[in-house]
Amino acid sequence: MRQRSGGTGASTPPRVTVVGSLNTDISLAVPHLPGPGETVLSAASAVIGGGGKGANQAVAAARLGAAVRMVGCCGDDEFGARLRAGLAAEGADASGVRVIAGAASGLALITVDAAGENSIAVAAGANGRAGPDEVSAAFAAPCEALVASAEIPAGVLAGVLGRARETGVTCVLNLAPAPPGAAGLLAGGVDWLVVNEQEAAAVLGRPVTGEAGGAPAAASALARMGARHAVVTLGAAGAVLAHAPDAAGAAGMVTVPGFRVASVDSVGAGDAFVAALAVALAAGVGPADAVRAACAAGAAATTRRGAQAALPRPADVLAATGTPWPVAGL
């Protein structure tokens, strides 16, 4: 915990607002991911639970000690009611979730193989109806960090980024998946961008492979496009962080190694990474240390099955990686 300036001196949790999607996840564990036209049988029952990148990030941030507000859309169906109840059960404020009459809530179908790799298909449902109301709701209460995640219309992301620049709110943009025209979202500038190698390639419009075109080069290119801090995640290998060039034209680069854990399911690991980064930044942790904490949280999330069910708390991060959560008191 840290103390907010101008307050009474009482320690309070960092405030994080998440703007993004809410989905119901239906997950199947399979021996291998099915190829085109292939049917693969699961030896276990389907697991149904809360998901969506936005909701996952909200739950992860709450478990890591933040005071969280979730902004997004769901339908007026049973799935939507369960999604809102799930957020409330985690202590997240779901008052910014707009219920759209007659709309179906978002749904994701997930298969996970024996190595923990996954394949996901998503029906956006009500998430696709997000618009100006969600941009306004994102700034209805103060926060130290705001997360804008994809799976919602790019126009909402653009609106949130514009308001964040106007108000000076630290914004973490997670382009997963990267929407068409993603490069244009960076043109006006963003504090933090988080993408994996595939998403970086989509934003840059070129492959991100090999030594010359790998993650460090991609992160540097993304920083030059408008991201003050650009993070390219590498799964079990960690992440690279590039800083935008300073007044002298010098750019910084930090490589953060991954953590060796017994991974069983990578679903939700990226969301744990983004949430941990936002919580650490909101609490005043420095850039490199915040990325290191995010890598540890992402690794810890892979040690259990499920999306929201596997999202770690500080004690889980320590147990899985040996790395203490860097925000004092959480």
N, C-alpha and C positions, 0 to 999 in steps of 0.2 A: 504493500500500500504506500501511497505517497500523499503528501499534504497539498491541498489546493491553496494557491496564494489567495489572500484576502479572506480566508475562512476563519474558523474558530480555532484552528490548530488540530482538530480531530482528523484522523486519517480516514480517507474515503477511497473507494475503488475507482480506477480509471474508467471513464465513460466511453463506450464504443457504440456507434450506430451502424447497423448493417442494412444495406439496400440490395435486395436480391430475390432469388426464387425460393419457393416452398413446394416440395414434392413429397408424395408418398413413394417410398422405395419398396419394390418387390425384388428380393434377392434370391438367387439360386447358386449353391455351390456345385460346381461341375468338375469332372476330371480334367477336361481341357475346354478351351473356348471353342464354340462351334464355328465351323467354316460355312461358306455359302451353301445352302441347301441341306446342311447337316443337322440332325437331331441328336442332342446329347442328353442323356438321362442323369438326373441328380439323385444321389443316394439319400439326401436329406430333404426335409420339408422346406417349403419356401418361407423366407423371413420377411415380414411386412413391418415397416417402421417409418418414422419421419426422416425426411431428407430434403434434397434441393440444396444447391451450393449456398444460397443465402442463409437458409435456416440452419444448415450444418455449421456455418461460420458463426452464427449467433449463439448456438448452443456451446460450441467450443470456446468462444470468448467468455461466456458466462461461467463455464467450468474452470476456466483459468483465472477467474476472479474479477472480471469486469462487470460493471453495471451496463447492461445491454438493452438497446432498443432495436426491434426488428421492423423493417418497412418492406412491404411487398403486397401481393395479392393472392387470394385463394378463392375457391368456389364456395357456394352455400350448401355444400354436400357434406356427407359424413367424414370424408377424408379431410376437408378443410377444418372441420370442428376438431378433429384429432390433432391436426398440425398446430392449431392455436393452443390447444390444451397442453401439447408437448412442450411448446416454448415456455408457457407459464409455469409448468412443472420444473423447468430448469432455472426459473427466476428471471427469465428474459421478458421484457415489456413487449407484448404483442399488440398494443393498441394501435400501432402504425400499420397493421396488416388489414388491408381493405377486403371486405367480403363482397364478391360480385354475384349478384342474383342470377341464377340460371347458368352459371359457368361451372365447368368441371375443374377441380383442383389439379395441379400438375402431378404427373405420374412418371416414374422411372423404372425401367426393367433392367436388372443388373445380373450378369453372370460373372462368377468369380472362380478361377481355376485353382488347381492344387498348389500353385506357386504364389497365389495371392494376386495375380494380375486379373484385370477386370475388363468387361465390355459393357457399355451402357447405352440404352436408347431412351430418349426422353420425349414425352408429350407435354408441351408447355402448358396447355390449359389456361387457367386464369393468369398465370405468369405473363402471358403475352398481352394481357390487357393493362399492364402497368403503364403509367403515363405521367402527366404533370402533377396529379395528386400525390404521387409517390415522391416526386422531386421536392414538393413543398413539405411533405411529412418528414423527409430526411433531415430537414433543418428546423423542425418544430421544437426541438429541445437541444441544449448544448451538448457537445461531446469533445473529447480530446482526439479521437480518431474516428474516421468514417470509412467503412468498407463498401465499395461499389463492385458487385460481382455480376458476371454475365448470367445467361439463361433468362434475362429480361430484355426488352427492346433496347437497342443501342441508343435511341433517342433519350431514354431515361438516363442512361449512363452519361451521355453528353450534358444533359441538364444538371445532373448532380455534380459533375466535374466543374462546370461553369460556376455554379453557386459556391462550391468549395473554394475556388480561386477568389471569388468576390469576398467571401467571409473569412478567408484565412484558415479554414479548417483543414487539418492534415488528412489527406485522402489516400487510401490504398485501393488501387484499381486492379481487380483480378479478372483478366480476360480469358476465362475458361468456361466455354470455348470462345475463341476469338471470333467476333462477328464480322461480316463483310464491312469493309471500310474501317477496320480497327485502327489503322494508322492515323486516320483523321481525329480519333479521340485523343491522341497524344499531342496534336499540333499546338493546342493552347497551353499545354504544360500540365503535369500531374506530379504530385509529391513522390508516390511510390507506384510502380508497376510490377505485378507478379505474373509470370507466365512460365509454362514448361517449354521444352525444346520445340514441340510441335506447334504450340501456340505462338512462340516467338517466330517460327518460320512463317506462319500465317500472317502475322503483323508485318514482317519484313518483306514478304513476297519472294522469299528465296529459301533454299534448304538451309537448315542449321545442322550441319554435319561436318566431321573431319576437324583437324586441328585449326585450319585457317578460317573455317566457317562455323566453328563450334560455339558453345555457350558463352565463353568470355567475349568473343567478337560480337555475338548477337546482343549480349547485354550492353556492350559499349555503343552499338548502333542504336539500340532502343533509347539509351540515355541521350544520344545526340538528337533523337526525334522528338524529345520533349519530356521524358521521364527524369525527374531529378535524381531518383534512385531506381534502377532497373534490376530486378531479380529474375534470373532464369533458374528454375528448380530442376534438379537432376535425379529425382527419386532417391534411391538408396545412396547415390553418390554425393548428395548434398545440394549445394546451390552456389551460384556466383552472383555477386553484387557489384554493379557498376555505378559510379557516381557521375553525374553530369560534369562536364568541364567547368573549372572555376574561371575567375577573371583572367588568369594567366594562360588559360587554354589547357590546363592539366586535368586529366580525368583519373579517377581512382578506381581500383579493382580489388575486390576481396573474394577469395575462394574459401568457402566454408565446407569442410568435409562432412560426409554423412555419418550416421551412427549405425553400428552393426547391431541389429536386433533380430529376433526370431519372427520374421514377417509371415502373417497368414492371410492378410486381406488389405489391399491398398486403397479400397474405397474410403473416401473421406480424409485420406492423408493430406491431400492438397488443401482441403478446407481447414484442417487443423493447423497447417503451416500458415495460411493467411490470417486466421484468427489470432494465433500466437504472436505473429508479427505485429498486428494491430494493437493487441493488448500491451505488448512490450513498448511499442512506440508511444502509446497513450500514457504509459507510466513514466516516460522519460528515459528509457533505455536507449543507448547509442545504436546507430545503424548496424554495425557489424555484429554486436552482441545480440541485437534483436533478431537478425537473420539466423544466428546460431541457435537461439532459443526456438525459433520457428522450425528449424531442421529437427531439433530434438522432439518437439511436439508432433511433427509429422511422422517421425519414425515411431514414436510411441503409439500413434493411432493405428499402425499396421500390425500391432501385436495382438489385436482382438478383431473378431469378425463384426461386420456391420458398418453402417455409416455413423449415425449419431450415437449408437450404442458403444462404439469404440473410441469416441473422442475423449482425450485424456484430461485429467486434472493434474495439478502440479506434482502430487505424489506419484501419479502414474508415469509422468515424464522422468522423474528421478529413478523410479524402479526399473524402467525399461532402458534408459540410456546412461544412468549415473550422473546426469546433469541436473543440478538444482535449478528450479525456476527462478529467473533473475529478478523478479519483482518482489521486493521485500514484503513479507506478511501475507503473501498469497499461497 
